[in-house]
Amino acid sequence: MTTERRRKRLRLAYLVGSLPIVAALLVLAVVLIRPAFVMHGALDLYDGGRYEASAEKAGTMLDDNVIEPYLPYFNRGDAKAAQELYTEAIDDFERALDLAPEERRCDVRVNLALGWERLGDIYAAGGYFQGAVLLYQQAAVVIADGEECVPPDLSGEQLQEAESRVQEKLDQADRQREATDAQGDDPGGRQEQLDKLDQLGQQGAKEKADGDAADRGEGRSSGSTEKPW
């Protein structure tokens, strides 16, 4: 065999042997680049006020973002909250909190607390003060668990502000609940309010109403960057 033919065979063998490596690199590039591309698109839709489309786009990456698995849930939760779908947003934020790395948990926690707070506002505005109390209490549990969220970190400051704000709303809802009880003017009754919370999927609030919230709070992991919902 001539030297030239031997060289050609060696080059061919090298090329054939390198094909699996090239294929693996292409797969790795897709795994790394696609999530960033999709999440950027979801954020663009959010910034453009297309919240439903943003939620749908973020939702396509729930199982595929191996680098930042919490991020699709976090971004979809933001988009759901912007649509005032707080029940669904809370579910996403809770999942994001479980998956977030230590340095991002406080960001998620702010939005999770805000979701419970906004839901409490809806109940308070409707005169369902018992439900509002339970929801504000759940927001307070999320905030209290955020020991790692301290100023001057931005999320720490946001959570500190939320703590005083939620406590004020909780105290007010509690006073209003007592006043309506004294007047016998409880819209729907306490049990009906608890049933309504349960129907909405607010399992955390229902557990608190049943006396289980303390255990639930102790088992929580830490959490968010607040979006201008």
C-alpha positions in Angstrom: 0.0 0.0 0.0 1.4 3.4 -0.9 2.0 6.1 1.6 -0.7 8.3 0.0 -3.3 5.6 0.2 -2.4 4.9 3.8 -2.8 8.6 4.6 -6.3 8.7 3.0 -7.4 5.6 5.0 -6.2 7.2 8.2 -8.0 10.4 7.4 -11.2 8.5 6.7 -10.9 6.5 9.9 -10.4 9.8 11.8 -13.4 11.3 10.2 -15.6 8.3 10.9 -14.3 8.0 14.5 -15.1 11.7 15.1 -18.7 11.5 13.9 -20.1 10.4 17.3 -18.2 13.2 19.0 -19.6 15.8 16.6 -23.2 14.4 17.0 -22.8 14.6 20.8 -21.6 18.2 20.6 -24.6 19.1 18.4 -27.0 17.5 20.9 -25.2 19.3 23.8 -25.5 22.6 21.9 -29.3 22.1 21.4 -29.7 21.2 25.1 -27.8 24.4 26.2 -28.9 26.9 23.6 -32.6 26.0 23.0 -33.8 26.8 26.6 -32.1 30.2 26.5 -33.7 30.9 23.1 -37.2 29.8 24.3 -37.0 31.7 27.6 -35.8 34.8 25.8 -38.8 34.6 23.6 -41.1 34.1 26.6 -39.7 37.2 28.2 -40.1 39.2 25.0 -43.8 38.2 24.9 -44.2 39.1 28.6 -42.6 42.5 28.0 -45.0 43.0 25.1 -48.0 42.4 27.3 -48.8 39.0 25.6 -49.0 37.2 28.9 -51.0 34.1 27.7 -48.5 33.5 24.9 -45.6 34.0 27.3 -47.0 31.4 29.7 -47.5 28.9 26.9 -44.0 29.4 25.6 -42.4 29.1 29.0 -44.6 26.0 29.6 -42.9 24.2 26.6 -39.7 24.1 28.6 -40.9 22.6 31.9 -39.2 19.3 31.3 -36.3 20.4 29.0 -34.4 23.1 30.9 -31.8 20.9 32.5 -29.5 23.8 33.3 -32.1 26.0 35.1 -35.1 23.7 35.7 -36.8 26.3 38.0 -36.8 29.0 35.4 -39.7 27.9 33.1 -42.0 27.5 36.2 -40.9 30.9 37.5 -41.4 32.7 34.1 -44.8 30.9 33.6 -45.8 31.9 37.1 -45.0 35.6 36.3 -47.1 35.4 33.1 -50.0 33.7 35.0 -49.9 36.3 37.7 -49.9 39.1 35.2 -53.2 37.6 33.9 -54.4 37.6 37.6 -54.5 33.8 37.5 -53.0 33.7 41.0 -53.9 30.1 41.9 -52.0 28.8 38.8 -49.2 31.3 39.5 -48.8 30.1 43.1 -48.5 26.5 41.9 -45.7 27.4 39.5 -43.9 29.5 42.0 -44.0 26.7 44.6 -42.5 24.3 42.1 -39.9 26.9 41.1 -39.0 27.3 44.8 -38.4 23.5 45.1 -36.1 23.5 42.0 -34.3 26.9 42.3 -30.6 27.0 43.3 -29.8 28.7 46.6 -28.9 32.0 45.0 -32.2 32.2 43.2 -34.6 31.1 45.9 -35.2 34.5 47.3 -36.3 35.8 43.9 -38.9 33.1 43.7 -40.0 33.5 47.3 -40.9 37.2 46.7 -43.3 36.3 43.9 -44.8 33.4 45.8 -45.6 35.6 48.8 -46.9 38.2 46.4 -49.2 35.7 44.8 -50.7 34.7 48.1 -51.1 38.3 49.1 -52.8 39.3 45.9 -55.3 36.4 46.3 -55.9 37.6 49.8 -56.6 41.1 48.4 -59.3 39.6 46.2 -61.0 37.9 49.1 -60.8 41.0 51.3 -62.3 43.1 48.5 -65.2 40.7 48.2 -65.9 40.8 52.0 -64.6 37.2 52.5 -62.5 38.1 55.4 -62.0 34.6 56.8 -60.6 33.5 53.5 -58.4 36.7 53.3 -57.0 36.0 56.8 -56.0 32.5 55.8 -54.4 33.7 52.5 -52.5 36.5 54.2 -51.3 34.0 56.8 -50.0 31.8 54.1 -48.1 34.7 52.6 -46.6 35.4 56.0 -45.4 31.8 56.3 -43.6 32.1 52.9 -42.0 35.4 54.0 -41.0 34.0 57.5 -39.3 31.0 55.8 -37.0 33.4 53.8 -34.3 33.8 56.4 -31.7 33.9 53.6 -33.4 36.9 52.0 -31.8 39.9 53.7 -31.1 43.5 52.6 -29.2 45.1 50.9 -30.0 42.3 48.4 -33.0 43.6 46.3 -35.1 40.6 46.9 -34.4 40.8 50.6 -35.6 44.4 50.6 -38.7 43.4 48.7 -39.5 40.6 51.1 -38.9 42.9 54.1 -41.4 45.4 52.6 -43.9 42.6 52.0 -43.6 41.4 55.6 -44.9 44.7 57.1 -47.5 45.1 54.3 -48.9 41.6 54.6 -49.0 41.9 58.4 -51.0 45.1 58.2 -53.5 43.6 55.7 -53.7 40.5 57.9 -54.5 42.6 61.0 -57.1 44.6 59.1 -58.8 41.5 57.6 -58.9 39.9 61.1 -60.6 43.0 62.5 -63.1 43.1 59.7 -63.8 39.4 60.2 -64.5 39.9 63.9 -66.7 42.9 63.1 -68.8 40.9 60.6 -69.0 38.0 63.1 -70.3 40.4 65.7 -72.9 41.8 63.3 -73.9 38.4 62.0 -73.1 39.5 58.5 -70.6 36.9 57.3 -71.0 36.5 53.5 -71.4 32.9 52.9 -70.2 31.8 56.3 -66.7 30.7 57.3 -67.1 27.1 56.2 -68.3 28.2 52.8 -65.3 30.4 52.4 -63.0 27.5 53.4 -64.8 25.3 50.9 -64.3 28.0 48.2 -60.6 28.1 49.0 -60.4 24.4 48.6 -62.2 24.5 45.3 -59.8 27.1 44.0 -57.0 24.6 44.7 -55.5 26.6 47.6 -54.3 23.5 49.4 -51.9 25.5 51.5 -54.6 27.8 52.9 -56.9 24.9 53.5 -54.2 23.0 55.5 -53.6 26.1 57.6 -57.3 26.3 58.3 -57.1 22.6 59.4 -54.2 23.4 61.7 -51.5 21.8 59.6 -49.8 24.9 58.2 -47.1 25.0 60.9 -45.7 21.6 59.7 -46.0 22.6 56.1 -44.1 25.8 56.7 -41.3 24.0 58.5 -40.8 21.7 55.5 -40.5 24.5 53.0 -37.4 25.3 51.0 -36.3 28.8 50.5 -37.2 32.0 47.2 -38.1 35.6 43.6 -37.6 38.7 41.5 -40.9 40.7 41.8 -42.5 41.5 38.5 -44.8 44.5 38.1 -48.0 42.5 37.8 
